[in-house]
């Protein structure tokens, strides 16, 4: 089945771009069924991490949670050992004690 060039609209910048017959053939050979939603300029900007059109993502690099799209959410709590305010990367439920980093490390070393 021969492919024909298609005019698509970029979801980021709203400009029209061409999804060529060659690109469609390439997509089909890789088993991809969705058409691209972004123009080549916006795709390149997303790959490099710069977002000229404000895509809503904060790029913190490969070590941030959720593939680098958002920073890890921290939850304030009180350490069960020293009563110092601390933040943890999970939501404390109250059924188990939560420790600050220093107390957790010292308890882990004492147990091990």
Secondary structure, DSSP 8 states (H G I E B T S, - for coil): -----EEEE-TTT--EEEE-HHHHHHHHHTT--S---S-HHHHHHHHHT--TT--S-----TTSTGGGTS----EEEE-TTT--EEEESS---SSS----HHHHHHHHHHH-
